[in-house]
Amino acid sequence: MIPRFYYSSEIITDQVIKLPVNISHHIERVLRLDQGDRIILFNGSGGEFLAIISCISRTGIVAIVEKYFNVERESTLNIILVQTICVSAKMDWIIQKAVELGVNYIQPISTARSIVSLSDERAEKRVHHWQQVTISACEQSGRNRLPQVMPLLSLSNWLDKQTNNVSALHDNIPHNLCFMLSPIAEKCLADFQEATTVNTLTLLVGPEGGFSPEEEIAALLIGFVPLRLGKRILRTETAALAAIAAMQTVWGDY
């Protein structure tokens, strides 16, 4: 498999690129590639480029872009993951695997029962770190478009912003479904099999201790539907990924 790297600037064929330090270090010190070896570059705008390493020196690594491939590996299902923050290793795991599974948009939130609390400065650093996690996951999984990681918000603030964007379930199932995971919910995915044309799905995942009653009511009022995943209680890092995989099976590209 040809190694893939995210390059944040514009890429065109025949371009000579001096690769950033982090990519150069990985190529030379980790992968131990040599002059003449091939790499894939992508910039998150779609498609990918085949490049050849033309020079490895003390001043860096230079590659020549040879060919563009109009390759898309995005799911047909637009998935928005609204995930309550948890301890660092678990949160990194959720984001990494969610990107591999095809999530398009990640909104970290804090809730009343969150076990992690971040100051504004720490939250900004963590969001930057999580964006780097998404880049690595895209490099590994072959995705050519970067999911967006949004700034941390409280659940109440995020719900206030969604009031005009969330479609409630009435007589018909809409093309945009909004689910809130709950181990005591009455409905499961089998109840929504008739929804054959779902375009966008928003998944709201709570902390280890679950949402508070007030938070559940607030989410219900703007149209979120409680959803259970089987009869067992899943950890927050298990619940999000199991739900995404199941929903890709029902409505996505699985």
VENJORA-V825235 format. One record per backbone hydrogen bond with DSSP energy under -0.5 kcal/mol. CO is the residue of the C=O (numbers start at 1). NH is the residue of the N-H. E is the energy in kcal/mol with one decimal. If there is no record, write none. Layout:
BEGIN
co=CO nh=NH e=E
co=CO nh=NH e=E
END
This chain:
BEGIN
co=3 nh=40 e=-2.9
co=5 nh=7 e=-0.6
co=5 nh=42 e=-1.8
co=6 nh=8 e=-0.5
co=12 nh=15 e=-1.5
co=15 nh=17 e=-0.6
co=15 nh=65 e=-2.8
co=17 nh=19 e=-0.8
co=17 nh=63 e=-2.8
co=20 nh=24 e=-2.7
co=21 nh=25 e=-2.8
co=22 nh=26 e=-1.8
co=23 nh=27 e=-2.6
co=24 nh=28 e=-2.6
co=25 nh=29 e=-2.9
co=25 nh=30 e=-0.9
co=26 nh=30 e=-0.8
co=26 nh=31 e=-3.0
co=27 nh=33 e=-2.6
co=34 nh=37 e=-2.2
co=37 nh=53 e=-2.7
co=39 nh=51 e=-2.9
co=40 nh=5 e=-2.4
co=41 nh=49 e=-3.0
co=42 nh=7 e=-2.8
co=44 nh=146 e=-0.5
co=48 nh=69 e=-3.3
co=49 nh=41 e=-2.6
co=49 nh=51 e=-0.5
co=50 nh=66 e=-3.1
co=50 nh=67 e=-1.5
co=51 nh=39 e=-2.6
co=52 nh=54 e=-0.6
co=52 nh=64 e=-2.6
co=53 nh=36 e=-3.1
co=55 nh=62 e=-2.5
co=57 nh=60 e=-1.3
co=60 nh=57 e=-2.4
co=61 nh=19 e=-2.6
co=62 nh=54 e=-2.4
co=62 nh=55 e=-1.7
co=63 nh=17 e=-3.1
co=63 nh=65 e=-0.5
co=64 nh=52 e=-2.4
co=65 nh=14 e=-2.8
co=67 nh=50 e=-2.8
co=69 nh=48 e=-2.3
co=69 nh=71 e=-2.1
co=71 nh=47 e=-1.0
co=76 nh=78 e=-0.6
co=77 nh=79 e=-0.8
co=78 nh=80 e=-0.5
co=78 nh=201 e=-3.0
co=79 nh=81 e=-0.6
co=79 nh=104 e=-2.3
co=79 nh=105 e=-1.4
co=80 nh=82 e=-0.6
co=80 nh=203 e=-3.0
co=81 nh=83 e=-0.8
co=81 nh=107 e=-3.1
co=82 nh=205 e=-2.9
co=83 nh=109 e=-2.2
co=87 nh=91 e=-2.6
co=88 nh=92 e=-2.8
co=89 nh=93 e=-2.0
co=90 nh=94 e=-2.6
co=91 nh=95 e=-2.5
co=92 nh=96 e=-2.8
co=93 nh=97 e=-2.5
co=94 nh=98 e=-2.5
co=95 nh=99 e=-2.2
co=96 nh=100 e=-1.9
co=97 nh=101 e=-2.0
co=98 nh=102 e=-0.6
co=98 nh=103 e=-2.5
co=99 nh=102 e=-1.1
co=104 nh=148 e=-1.6
co=105 nh=81 e=-2.9
co=106 nh=108 e=-0.6
co=106 nh=150 e=-2.7
co=107 nh=83 e=-1.3
co=108 nh=153 e=-1.7
co=109 nh=85 e=-2.6
co=110 nh=155 e=-2.5
co=111 nh=114 e=-1.5
co=119 nh=123 e=-3.1
co=120 nh=124 e=-2.1
co=121 nh=125 e=-1.8
co=122 nh=126 e=-2.5
co=123 nh=127 e=-2.5
co=124 nh=128 e=-1.9
co=125 nh=129 e=-2.3
co=126 nh=130 e=-2.9
co=127 nh=131 e=-2.0
co=128 nh=132 e=-1.6
co=129 nh=133 e=-1.8
co=130 nh=134 e=-2.0
co=131 nh=135 e=-1.8
co=132 nh=136 e=-2.3
co=133 nh=137 e=-2.2
co=134 nh=138 e=-2.2
co=135 nh=139 e=-2.5
co=136 nh=140 e=-2.1
co=137 nh=141 e=-2.5
co=138 nh=142 e=-1.6
co=138 nh=143 e=-0.7
co=144 nh=46 e=-1.5
co=148 nh=106 e=-3.1
co=148 nh=150 e=-0.6
co=150 nh=108 e=-0.6
co=153 nh=110 e=-1.9
co=154 nh=158 e=-2.4
co=155 nh=159 e=-2.9
co=156 nh=160 e=-2.0
co=157 nh=161 e=-1.4
co=158 nh=162 e=-0.9
co=159 nh=162 e=-0.7
co=159 nh=163 e=-0.7
co=160 nh=163 e=-0.6
co=162 nh=165 e=-2.3
co=162 nh=166 e=-1.6
co=166 nh=168 e=-0.5
co=168 nh=170 e=-0.6
co=172 nh=170 e=-1.1
co=172 nh=174 e=-0.6
co=175 nh=177 e=-0.6
co=175 nh=199 e=-2.5
co=175 nh=200 e=-1.3
co=177 nh=202 e=-2.8
co=178 nh=225 e=-2.6
co=179 nh=181 e=-0.5
co=179 nh=204 e=-3.0
co=180 nh=227 e=-2.5
co=182 nh=185 e=-1.3
co=187 nh=228 e=-2.5
co=188 nh=191 e=-1.8
co=189 nh=192 e=-2.3
co=190 nh=193 e=-1.0
co=192 nh=195 e=-1.8
co=194 nh=196 e=-1.8
co=195 nh=198 e=-0.5
co=199 nh=78 e=-2.7
co=200 nh=177 e=-2.0
co=201 nh=80 e=-3.1
co=201 nh=203 e=-0.5
co=202 nh=179 e=-3.0
co=202 nh=204 e=-0.5
co=203 nh=82 e=-3.2
co=203 nh=205 e=-0.6
co=204 nh=181 e=-2.3
co=205 nh=84 e=-1.8
co=207 nh=210 e=-1.6
co=212 nh=216 e=-2.3
co=213 nh=217 e=-2.2
co=214 nh=218 e=-2.2
co=215 nh=219 e=-2.2
co=216 nh=220 e=-2.5
co=217 nh=221 e=-2.3
co=218 nh=222 e=-0.8
co=219 nh=222 e=-0.6
co=219 nh=224 e=-2.3
co=220 nh=223 e=-1.5
co=224 nh=226 e=-0.5
co=225 nh=180 e=-2.4
co=227 nh=182 e=-3.0
co=228 nh=230 e=-0.7
co=232 nh=234 e=-0.6
co=235 nh=239 e=-3.2
co=236 nh=240 e=-1.7
co=237 nh=241 e=-0.8
co=238 nh=242 e=-2.6
co=239 nh=243 e=-2.4
co=240 nh=244 e=-2.3
co=241 nh=245 e=-2.3
co=242 nh=246 e=-2.2
co=243 nh=247 e=-2.6
co=244 nh=248 e=-2.3
co=245 nh=249 e=-1.6
co=246 nh=250 e=-1.8
co=247 nh=251 e=-2.9
co=247 nh=252 e=-0.8
co=248 nh=252 e=-0.8
co=248 nh=254 e=-1.6
END
